[in-house]
Amino acid sequence: MSATDALQMVNRLYARLNGRRPDFDERERYYEGDQPLTFATEEWKKANAARYVGFSDNWSRPVVDAEAERLRYTGVKLDESKYGDAAKKLHEQWLLNEMDMQSSQGFVASLTTSRSYVIVWADPFTQQPTISWEHGADVEIEYDWADGRRRVAALKTWADSGVEYATLYTPQWVWKFQRNRSTSQMQEASQPDQARVRHAGSTGGWVAREVMGEQWPLANPLGLVPVVEFANRPTLKGDPISEIQGVIPMQNAINLLWAYLFLAADYASMPARVVLHQGPPKMPVLDAEGKKIGEKDVDIKDLAEKRLLYLSGADTTIDSWEAARLDVFTGVIEKAVGHIAAQTRTPPTYLVSTAGMSNVNGEGLKASEIGLVKKSLEFQSFASPAIREVYRLVALVLGDQSLAQAARLATITWANPEIRSEAQLADALLKKRNLGYPLEYLMEIDGLDPSDIERVLAMREKELEDPQIAAAMRGLDDSPGSSGAVSGSAADSGGDGS
């Protein structure tokens, strides 16, 4: 690839990246609660919209957080008979790069915007793997047009206060470019906000960025594009799907209904006055010297805002009228929230919707979460291959080809997305133990990561080697009523105990 080819690819990938930034910005604003008032008529917005600026009844965030809080990667497993402690070696790199924190942020970004990315490279000083989770508005991958799983190139962009940078990764080379930023930044904004490029005015203008002591272009020793995509519900012939995109129209309707309710409550809270047998008052018209030279009618809008009604006819009378019913608005809002719950498979209890959830027992509540659990498992099925590919790149940075090949067959473990009480979980683990399940496997089900499992097993081994502790543990196992306590726990969690 020549420098001209590399520059053409940068412009092509940047155009795709720049084209999706407005959608990503909108989805993140809705996640954060920054939601404009829409669907109202122009007349209504002109008269009332200004007073509701900044208000939103944010249901977009719970939809994302309900799933994100059930996504927790716990470790990687390899056949120890073949690869020894290779899994531990890989997991240590995950911990060294603070990927527990980064993955939590990355999963939220993927659920909100539809995708995020992970870049694996070597630290220039220590030559150890560096893993960074990147926002979907900063990275784009070029896949092979015939094989949608093979990465041909990837573009990573970022910006400081005045310069925008681009790094193009190919299997053979790493090309670095830069250009001046097309939009100025508010100096009072936070650093993350200043670093965000929301929508660039152009895609060209890139020049080579040469780093002191580094070749240009830089050779890629990995032989692979070191960027991995974490997509949310990718489709075969389309883009990944944001969990928020389908919520946005209903979210807009909910905010508008609240604005209508507030306006109706505002009018209901202030007295209205009727003036009989008199026309609307007149406003004097004064000349430059302050003398009255005529009269003009009072603006009808001023009378409406002050709740004044003038009836000038000699035979006019007034009647009573009912106050506005605010429960009409709350009823529709609750129905709209119920639609969001159904469409996103979010349990109604997460969205405080009572529709269909009154007088429901524990089993009913558990059943209401099946959709969310299945959705979380679906995300894991897409994320697990991506994590294996991240570990493959980590092994290549370490220079271990056999470990890189083994990483492709690794088992990725996750915490159970189904939330159970400690008593229910302990009861299930005890029953599995009685069936013969090994202790290490039970600890995996309990959600322990590989480091904790190794530590607990070592503590268990130490207990067995200490005769006093072993005798005490045997005494607890043989104590009268111990089996009865277990049975009682099972009966309590199972219902009638029959």
C-alpha positions in Angstrom: 0.0 0.0 0.0 1.3 3.4 -1.0 1.0 6.6 1.0 -1.6 7.8 -1.5 -3.7 4.6 -1.1 -3.4 5.0 2.7 -4.7 8.6 2.5 -7.6 7.6 0.3 -8.6 4.9 2.8 -8.4 7.4 5.7 -10.7 9.7 3.9 -13.1 6.9 3.0 -13.2 5.4 6.6 -13.4 8.9 8.1 -16.4 9.8 5.9 -18.3 6.7 7.2 -17.2 7.5 10.8 -18.3 11.2 10.5 -21.6 10.2 9.0 -22.7 8.3 12.1 -21.6 10.8 14.7 -24.8 12.8 14.8 -26.8 9.6 15.5 -24.4 8.6 18.2 -24.5 12.0 19.8 -28.3 12.0 19.8 -28.4 8.6 21.5 -26.0 9.6 24.1 -27.8 12.8 24.8 -31.0 10.8 25.3 -29.2 8.4 27.6 -28.0 11.4 29.7 -31.4 13.0 29.8 -30.7 15.9 27.4 -33.9 15.6 25.3 -35.5 18.3 23.3 -39.3 18.9 23.4 -40.8 17.5 20.1 -44.1 16.6 18.5 -45.7 19.9 19.8 -47.4 22.3 17.4 -45.5 25.4 16.5 -48.1 27.6 18.1 -47.8 25.7 21.4 -44.0 25.7 21.4 -43.9 29.4 20.7 -46.2 30.1 23.7 -45.0 27.5 26.2 -41.9 25.5 25.2 -39.4 27.9 26.8 -40.5 27.1 30.3 -39.8 23.4 29.9 -36.3 23.6 28.6 -34.1 21.2 30.5 -36.9 18.9 31.7 -37.1 15.3 30.7 -38.6 12.2 32.2 -35.7 10.0 31.2 -36.7 6.4 30.5 -33.8 5.8 28.0 -31.2 5.3 30.7 -32.9 2.6 32.7 -33.4 0.6 29.4 -29.6 0.6 29.0 -28.6 0.2 32.6 -31.0 -2.7 33.3 -29.0 -4.8 30.7 -25.6 -3.3 31.4 -25.7 -4.2 35.1 -26.2 -7.8 34.2 -23.1 -8.0 31.9 -20.0 -8.9 33.9 -17.1 -10.8 32.3 -15.5 -13.1 34.9 -12.6 -14.8 33.2 -11.2 -17.0 30.5 -10.6 -20.8 30.6 -8.2 -23.0 28.6 -7.4 -26.7 28.7 -4.8 -26.9 31.5 -3.5 -30.2 30.3 -2.5 -28.6 27.0 -1.8 -25.0 27.9 -0.9 -25.0 31.6 -1.5 -21.6 33.2 -2.0 -19.8 29.9 -5.5 -18.7 30.9 -4.1 -17.0 34.1 -1.5 -15.3 31.9 -4.1 -13.8 29.7 -6.4 -12.8 32.5 -3.5 -11.0 34.2 -3.2 -8.7 31.1 -6.9 -8.0 31.4 -6.5 -6.9 35.0 -3.3 -4.9 34.3 -5.1 -2.9 31.7 -8.1 -2.2 34.1 -10.4 -3.9 31.8 -13.0 -4.5 34.5 -13.6 -0.7 34.4 -13.1 -0.3 30.7 -15.5 -3.2 29.8 -18.2 -1.7 32.0 -17.9 1.6 30.1 -17.6 -0.2 26.8 -20.7 -2.3 27.3 -22.8 0.8 28.1 -21.4 2.6 25.0 -22.3 -0.4 22.8 -25.8 -0.7 24.2 -26.4 3.1 23.9 -24.8 3.9 20.5 -24.8 0.3 18.9 -21.0 -0.4 18.9 -17.7 0.2 20.5 -14.1 -1.0 19.8 -11.0 -2.4 21.6 -7.5 -1.7 20.3 -4.6 -3.9 21.4 -1.0 -2.7 20.9 2.4 -2.8 22.6 3.6 -0.2 25.1 6.5 1.6 23.4 8.6 1.5 26.6 7.8 -1.8 28.2 6.6 -3.7 25.1 3.8 -5.1 27.2 0.2 -5.3 25.8 -1.9 -2.2 26.1 -5.7 -2.6 25.8 -7.9 0.4 25.3 -11.7 0.5 24.9 -12.7 3.1 22.3 -15.9 5.0 21.6 -17.8 4.1 18.4 -17.6 7.7 17.2 -13.8 7.5 17.1 -13.1 4.2 15.4 -14.2 2.5 12.1 -13.2 -0.9 10.7 -13.0 -1.8 7.0 -14.0 -5.4 6.5 -13.4 -7.6 3.5 -16.4 -7.1 1.1 -16.6 -10.8 0.5 -15.8 -12.0 4.1 -17.5 -9.8 6.6 -15.4 -11.2 9.5 -12.0 -10.4 8.1 -10.6 -7.0 9.1 -8.8 -5.3 6.2 -8.0 -2.0 8.0 -9.1 0.2 10.9 -9.1 3.9 11.6 -8.6 5.4 15.0 -9.2 9.2 15.5 -8.9 11.6 18.4 -8.4 15.3 19.0 -6.8 17.8 21.3 -7.6 21.5 21.7 -6.4 22.4 18.1 -5.4 19.3 16.2 -7.2 16.2 15.0 -5.2 12.9 14.7 -5.9 9.7 12.7 -4.1 6.4 12.8 -4.7 3.8 10.1 -4.0 0.2 11.0 -3.4 -2.4 8.2 -2.0 -5.9 8.6 1.4 -4.7 7.3 1.6 -1.0 8.3 0.5 1.7 10.7 0.0 5.1 9.0 -0.3 8.3 11.1 -1.9 11.5 10.0 -3.0 14.8 11.5 -4.9 18.0 10.5 -6.1 21.2 12.1 -9.5 21.0 13.8 -12.3 22.4 11.7 -14.4 23.7 14.7 -13.3 25.7 17.7 -13.8 24.4 21.2 -15.1 26.3 24.2 -12.3 26.6 26.7 -14.7 26.4 29.6 -15.9 22.9 28.6 -14.5 19.8 30.2 -11.6 18.0 28.6 -13.7 15.0 27.5 -16.2 17.5 25.9 -13.4 19.4 24.1 -11.9 16.1 22.8 -15.2 15.0 21.3 -15.5 15.6 17.5 -19.2 15.7 17.0 -19.4 16.3 13.2 -16.4 17.5 11.2 -16.9 19.9 8.4 -14.7 18.0 6.0 -13.0 14.6 5.6 -9.8 15.8 3.9 -6.8 17.9 4.7 -4.7 15.1 6.4 -0.9 15.3 6.3 1.7 12.8 7.5 2.4 12.8 11.3 5.9 11.8 11.9 6.9 10.7 15.5 10.5 11.3 16.6 12.5 8.0 16.5 9.7 6.2 14.7 9.5 5.1 11.0 6.7 6.4 8.8 4.8 4.3 8.1 5.4 2.0 11.1 5.6 -1.7 10.5 2.9 -3.8 12.1 4.6 -6.8 13.8 1.2 -8.5 14.7 0.3 -9.2 11.0 -3.4 -8.4 11.9 -5.5 -5.3 12.3 -5.3 -4.8 16.1 -8.9 -3.4 16.4 -11.9 -5.5 17.5 -15.6 -4.4 17.3 -18.1 -5.0 20.1 -21.4 -4.7 18.4 -24.9 -4.7 20.0 -27.2 -7.2 18.2 -25.5 -7.0 14.8 -27.5 -8.2 11.8 -26.4 -10.1 8.8 -27.1 -7.3 6.3 -27.3 -4.2 8.4 -25.8 -2.2 11.2 -25.8 -3.1 14.9 -28.8 -1.9 16.8 -28.9 0.7 19.6 -31.1 -0.1 22.6 -32.1 3.5 22.7 -33.0 4.2 19.1 -36.4 2.6 19.3 -37.1 4.3 22.6 -36.5 7.9 21.4 -40.0 8.5 19.7 -41.9 7.2 22.8 -39.5 9.2 25.0 -40.4 12.3 23.1 -44.1 11.6 23.5 -43.8 11.1 27.2 -41.9 14.4 27.7 -44.6 16.3 25.7 -47.4 14.7 27.7 -45.7 15.9 30.9 -45.4 19.4 29.5 -49.1 19.3 28.7 -49.8 18.1 32.2 -47.7 20.8 33.8 -49.4 23.5 31.7 -52.9 22.2 32.6 -51.9 22.1 36.3 -50.5 25.6 36.0 -53.8 26.9 34.7 -55.8 24.9 37.3 -53.7 26.3 40.1 -54.5 30.0 39.4 -58.1 31.5 39.6 -59.8 32.6 36.5 -61.9 35.8 36.5 -64.9 36.8 34.4 -66.0 40.5 34.0 -69.7 40.9 33.0 -71.3 43.6 31.0 -68.1 45.2 30.1 -65.8 45.0 27.1 -62.0 44.4 27.3 -60.1 47.4 28.7 -58.4 49.8 26.3 -54.7 50.9 26.5 -54.1 54.7 26.1 -52.0 55.8 23.2 -49.7 58.7 24.1 -47.8 61.2 22.0 -44.2 62.3 22.5 -45.3 64.8 25.2 -47.2 62.2 27.1 -50.7 63.4 26.1 -53.4 60.9 25.3 -54.2 60.9 21.7 -56.2 57.7 21.4 -56.8 54.1 22.6 -56.0 50.6 21.5 -57.3 47.1 22.5 -55.3 45.1 25.0 -53.5 42.1 23.4 -55.8 39.1 23.7 -52.7 37.0 24.6 -52.2 39.1 27.7 -55.8 38.6 28.8 -55.5 34.8 28.3 -52.3 34.6 30.3 -53.9 36.5 33.2 -57.0 34.3 33.1 -59.4 37.2 32.3 -62.6 36.9 30.3 -64.8 39.9 29.4 -68.5 39.4 28.4 -69.9 42.7 27.2 -73.5 41.7 26.3 -76.4 43.0 28.5 -77.9 39.5 28.7 -74.7 37.5 29.2 -74.4 35.0 31.9 -71.7 32.6 33.0 -71.8 28.9 33.9 -69.4 26.6 35.7 -66.8 24.3 34.0 -64.9 21.4 35.4 -61.3 21.6 36.2 -58.9 19.8 33.9 -58.4 16.1 34.6 -54.7 15.5 35.1 -55.0 11.7 35.5 -55.8 11.5 31.8 -52.2 12.5 31.1 -50.6 10.2 33.7 -52.7 7.3 32.4 -51.3 7.8 28.9 -47.8 8.3 30.2 -48.0 5.0 32.1 -49.2 3.3 29.0 -46.3 4.7 27.0 -43.8 3.5 29.7 -45.4 0.1 29.4 -44.8 0.1 25.7 -41.1 0.9 26.3 -40.9 -2.0 28.7 -42.4 -4.4 26.2 -40.5 -3.2 23.1 -37.1 -3.3 24.9 -37.8 -6.4 27.0 -37.1 -4.4 30.2 -39.1 -5.7 33.2 -42.0 -3.3 34.1 -40.7 -3.3 37.7 -37.6 -1.5 36.4 -39.7 1.2 34.9 -42.2 1.5 37.8 -45.0 0.5 35.5 -48.0 -1.2 37.2 -49.6 -2.4 34.0 -50.1 -6.1 34.4 -47.9 -6.3 37.5 -50.4 -5.9 40.3 -50.6 -8.7 42.9 -47.8 -10.7 41.3 -45.9 -13.2 43.4 -42.1 -13.8 43.4 -42.4 -16.4 40.6 -44.3 -13.9 38.5 -41.7 -11.2 39.0 -39.0 -13.7 38.1 -40.8 -14.6 34.9 -41.1 -10.9 34.0 -37.3 -10.7 33.8 -36.9 -13.6 31.3 -36.8 -11.2 28.3 -34.0 -9.1 29.9 -32.0 -12.3 30.8 -32.3 -13.6 27.3 -31.3 -10.3 25.9 -28.2 -10.3 28.1 -27.3 -13.8 27.1 -27.7 -12.7 23.5 -25.2 -9.9 24.0 -22.7 -12.3 25.6 -22.9 -14.6 22.5 -21.7 -11.7 20.4 -19.2 -10.3 22.9 -17.5 -13.7 23.7 -15.9 -14.1 20.2 -14.7 -10.5 20.4 -13.0 -11.1 23.7 -11.3 -14.2 22.4 -10.0 -12.1 19.5 -8.7 -9.5 22.0 -6.9 -12.2 23.8 -5.5 -13.5 20.6 -4.0 -10.0 19.9 -2.7 -9.9 23.4 -0.8 -13.2 22.9 0.6 -11.9 19.6 1.9 -8.8 21.4 3.6 -11.1 23.9 5.1 -13.0 21.0 3.5 -16.3 21.8 2.0 -17.8 18.7 0.8 -21.0 20.4 -1.0 -19.0 23.0 -2.6 -16.9 20.2 -3.9 -20.0 18.6 -5.2 -21.4 21.9 -7.0 -18.1 22.6 -9.2 -18.7 19.6 -10.6 -21.8 21.4 -10.9 -20.2 24.9 -14.0 -20.4 26.9 -15.2 -16.9 28.1 -17.1 -17.0 31.4 -19.7 -14.5 32.5 -21.6 -13.8 35.7 -25.1 -15.2 35.6 -27.4 -12.5 34.3 -30.3 -13.9 36.3 -30.4 -12.2 39.6 -31.1 -14.5 42.6 -31.0 -14.0 46.3 -28.0 -15.3 48.3 -30.3 -18.0 49.9 -31.5 -19.2 46.5 -28.0 -19.3 45.0 -26.5 -21.1 48.0 -29.3 -23.6 47.9 -28.8 -24.3 44.2 -25.0 -24.6 44.7 -25.5 -27.1 47.6 -27.8 -29.2 45.5 -25.3 -29.3 42.6 -22.5 -30.2 45.1 -24.6 -33.1 46.3 -25.0 -34.2 42.7 -21.2 -34.4 42.4 -20.3 -31.0 40.8 -16.7 -30.1 41.5 -16.0 -27.1 43.9 -14.1 -25.1 41.2 -17.1 -25.3 38.9 -19.5 -24.2 41.6 -17.3 -21.2 42.3 -17.5 -20.2 38.7 -21.3 -20.3 38.9 -21.0 -18.2 42.1 -19.4 -15.5 39.9 -15.8 -15.6 41.1 -13.1 -14.6 38.7 -10.1 -16.8 38.1 -7.9 -15.0 40.6 -10.5 -15.4 43.4 -11.1 -19.0 42.5 -7.3 -19.7 42.8 -7.2 -17.9 46.1 -10.2 -19.8 47.5 -8.9 -23.1 46.4 -5.6 -22.4 48.1 -7.4 -21.4 51.3 -9.4 -24.6 51.1 -6.2 -26.7 50.6 -4.7 -25.0 53.7 -7.8 -25.8 55.7 -7.6 -29.5 54.8 -4.0 -29.6 55.8 -4.7 -28.1 59.2 -5.9 -30.9 61.5 -7.7 -28.5 63.9 -9.6 -26.7 61.2 -10.4 -30.0 59.5 -11.8 -31.4 62.7 -13.8 -28.3 63.3 -15.3 -28.5 59.8 -16.1 -32.1 60.3 -17.9 -31.2 63.5 -20.0 -28.6 61.6 -20.8 -31.2 58.9 -21.8 -33.8 61.5 -23.7 -31.4 63.8 -27.3 -32.4 64.6 -30.0 -30.6 62.5 -27.6 -29.5 59.8 -29.4 -31.4 57.1 -32.7 -30.3 58.5 -31.6 -26.6 58.1 -30.7 -27.2 54.5 -34.1 -28.9 53.9 -35.9 -26.0 55.5 -34.0 -23.5 53.3 -35.0 -25.5 50.3 -38.6 -25.6 51.4 -38.7 -21.9 52.1 -37.4 -21.1 48.6 -39.5 -23.7 46.9 -42.9 -22.6 48.2 -45.1 -25.1 50.1 -42.2 -27.5 50.9 -44.3 -30.6 49.7 
